[in-house]
């Protein structure tokens, strides 16, 4: 078990809600990452675990009861906690969504390191067999009207519903290879690989080459998203904004492949909802939060799939 030496406060806004939010990450003697909605009197503790994920449809990971106490967009925060070596924390928050800050994991990580960490060892979850989650499985879980809507969107945008996330055994640590394929010219096909093995060098690699990568979206879609309760807090300070033609951005990129590097952040954060250090090879082809969650559910559905150390 490892936790913070002192609490850390973040103030910002939710990328989807657009609402101001204050979040305090506190040291804890209780193993696990837990949220508490202080704006809801009977919230209780909300475990940040794969089996408590209530929704992934809003392009993020949400934990808790979606109709009651829940917290949205936890993935960047979870990635930063994992990289800082923190597996025990109570996170008090006064609204339903974590602050987006600059759209990356960097500010979270820097604040945790500045506060200091009481070191400890993570639980290791060793992947023993191949586990795969297909986008078609996610599609089948949706209501009919949602399936038709998504099919139409994919048809009009030239996208295929052929994504998957696969876990296989590895002796190197958490090996992640993410691939994006978008019709927009500035993205196109991008692939990026990252390996976390628990040593300082792999953390430094993440901090230098991944942590600063921001989330992204098409500027022309913002009004549609806002009308449907998404992206109301998005702006050029926290999102890479693609232009309408899809061949450029309205704000400068940090890397030409910043898009796929951000998917590494999402994958690390989602894998940490396992409650430990996943030791396995993760292949994400056109992956999503929904697929990350499904592959974890499949992994833990059979004890023959994994060992815990």
LUMGUZA-89538 format. One record per residue (C-alpha): x, y, z; residue in three letters. Coordinates in steps of 0.2 Angstrom, whole numbers, plus 2048, in hexadecimal, padded with zeros to 3 digits. Each point is the difference from the previous one (the first is absolute). Layout:
<rs>
XYZALA;...
</rs>
This chain:
<rs>
800800800UNK;8068127FCUNK;7F8810802UNK;804813800UNK;80980980EUNK;7F480E800UNK;7F08057F7UNK;7FF8087EFUNK;7F380C7FAUNK;7FA8037EEUNK;7F580D7FAUNK;7F98007EEUNK;7F17FC7F6UNK;7F97F07F8UNK;8037FD7EEUNK;7EE7FA7FDUNK;7F680980DUNK;8098107FFUNK;7FD803812UNK;80D80680DUNK;8067F280BUNK;80C7FF80FUNK;8087EF803UNK;80C7FB80FUNK;80A7F17FFUNK;8047FA812UNK;80C7F3808UNK;7F77F0805UNK;8047F180AUNK;7F37F67F7UNK;8077F77F0UNK;7F78067F1UNK;7FB8107F7UNK;7EF806806UNK;7F68107FBUNK;7F480980CUNK;7F380C7F9UNK;80080D80EUNK;7F18097F7UNK;7F57F0803UNK;7FD7FD813UNK;7FE7ED7FEUNK;80D7FD7F3UNK;80C7F580AUNK;8107F97F8UNK;8007FD7EDUNK;80D7F37FBUNK;80A8047F0UNK;7FF7EE7FAUNK;7FC7F87F0UNK;7F07F7807UNK;7FA811807UNK;8018087EFUNK;7EE8077FCUNK;8028087EFUNK;80D8027F2UNK;7F48077F3UNK;806812803UNK;8117FD7F9UNK;8077FE812UNK;8007F480EUNK;7F280380EUNK;8007F6811UNK;7F17FF80BUNK;7ED7FF7FEUNK;7FC80B7F0UNK;7EF804808UNK;807805811UNK;812803806UNK;80D7FF7F2UNK;80F8087FAUNK;8048027EDUNK;8118027F6UNK;80B7F780DUNK;80C7F97F3UNK;80E80E800UNK;800801813UNK;8017ED801UNK;80F7FF7F4UNK;80980E80AUNK;7FD7F7811UNK;8067EF7F8UNK;8108097FAUNK;803809810UNK;7FF7EF809UNK;7F080480AUNK;7F47F2803UNK;7F780780FUNK;7F7810800UNK;7EF808805UNK;7FB80D7F3UNK;7F380C806UNK;7F78097F2UNK;7F280D7FFUNK;7F87FC7F0UNK;7FE7F17F4UNK;8108027F5UNK;812802804UNK;8098107FAUNK;8077FE7EEUNK;80E80D803UNK;80A8007F0UNK;7F97F07F9UNK;80F7F5804UNK;8067F7810UNK;81080B802UNK;7F880C80DUNK;7F97F280BUNK;8117F7800UNK;80A80F803UNK;7F680580FUNK;8017EE808UNK;8128007FEUNK;802811808UNK;7F57FB80FUNK;80B7F0802UNK;7FB7EE800UNK;8027F380FUNK;8077F17F5UNK;7F97EF800UNK;7FD7F17F4UNK;7F27FF7F4UNK;7F67F07FFUNK;8057F77F0UNK;7F37F87F4UNK;8087F47F5UNK;7F77FC7EFUNK;8017EE7FDUNK;7F57FE7F0UNK;7FB80A7F1UNK;7F180A803UNK;7F880B7F3UNK;7F180C7FFUNK;7F88057EFUNK;7F78107FCUNK;7F27F57F9UNK;7FD7FA811UNK;7FE812807UNK;7F48037F1UNK;7F57F1805UNK;7FE807812UNK;7F88107F9UNK;7EE8047FEUNK;7FA7FE7EEUNK;7FE8127FDUNK;812803806UNK;8077F27F5UNK;7F78087F1UNK;807811804UNK;8127FA802UNK;7FE7F67F0UNK;7FB8107F7UNK;80E80A808UNK;80D7F37FBUNK;7F97FF7EEUNK;8008137FDUNK;811803808UNK;8087F17F7UNK;8047F7810UNK;7FF7ED803UNK;7FA7F8810UNK;80F7F4800UNK;809806810UNK;8067F480EUNK;80A80080FUNK;80B7F0804UNK;8097FA80FUNK;80E7F37FFUNK;80E7FA80CUNK;81080A801UNK;8107FE80AUNK;8048137FEUNK;7F380880AUNK;7F180A7F9UNK;8038017EDUNK;7F480B7F7UNK;7FF8027EDUNK;7F280C7FAUNK;7FB8037EEUNK;7F480D7FAUNK;7F88017EFUNK;7F68107FCUNK;7FA8077EFUNK;807811805UNK;8108037F7UNK;80A80780FUNK;7FD7F0809UNK;7FE7F27F3UNK;8087F1807UNK;80B802810UNK;8087F280BUNK;80A803810UNK;8077F480CUNK;805802813UNK;8067F480DUNK;7FE802813UNK;80B7F480AUNK;800809811UNK;8118077FFUNK;804813800UNK;8058007EDUNK;7EF7FA7FBUNK;7F880D80AUNK;80B80E7F9UNK;7FC7FA7EEUNK;7EE802804UNK;802811808UNK;80B8067F1UNK;7F77F87F1UNK;7EE7FD805UNK;7FA80980FUNK;7FE8117F7UNK;7F57F97F2UNK;7EF808800UNK;7EF7FA7FBUNK;7F98057F0UNK;7F18047F6UNK;7F98087F0UNK;7FB812802UNK;7F17FE7F5UNK;7F97F380BUNK;80180A810UNK;7EF8087FEUNK;7F87EF7FDUNK;8097F980FUNK;7FB80E80CUNK;7EE7FE7FAUNK;8017EE806UNK;808804811UNK;8127FD7FAUNK;80F80B7FDUNK;7F880F809UNK;811804809UNK;80B7FD7F1UNK;80A80E7F8UNK;8118037F8UNK;8097FF812UNK;7FB7EE803UNK;7FC7F87EFUNK;8097FE7F0UNK;7F48087F4UNK;7FF7F97EFUNK;7FB80C7F2UNK;7F17FC7F5UNK;80A7F97F2UNK;8097F480BUNK;8118057FAUNK;80680B80EUNK;7FD806811UNK;7FA810808UNK;80E7FF80DUNK;8127F97FEUNK;8047EE803UNK;80D7FA80CUNK;8047F17F5UNK;7F97FC7EFUNK;7F97F0808UNK;7FA80880FUNK;7EF7F87FDUNK;8057EE802UNK;80C80480FUNK;7F1807809UNK;7F87EE7FDUNK;80E7F980AUNK;7FB80C80FUNK;7EE7F97FEUNK;8067EE800UNK;80B80280FUNK;7F280980AUNK;7F37F37FBUNK;80C7F1804UNK;803807812UNK;7ED7FD803UNK;8067EE802UNK;806806811UNK;8127FC7FCUNK;80E7FE7F4UNK;7FB7F67F1UNK;80E7F67F9UNK;7FC7FC7EFUNK;8008067EEUNK;7F280B7FBUNK;7FC8037EEUNK;7F480D7FDUNK;7FA8027EEUNK;7F480E7FEUNK;7FD7FE813UNK;7F480880BUNK;7FC802813UNK;7F17F37FDUNK;80C7F47F9UNK;80D80280DUNK;7F37FD80DUNK;7F97F17F7UNK;8117F87FFUNK;803802813UNK;7EF7F8803UNK;8047F17F5UNK;8117FF808UNK;7F97FF812UNK;7F17F57FBUNK;80B7F0801UNK;80E7FD80DUNK;8097F67F3UNK;8038107F7UNK;80C80880DUNK;80A7FE80FUNK;80280D80EUNK;810804809UNK;
</rs>
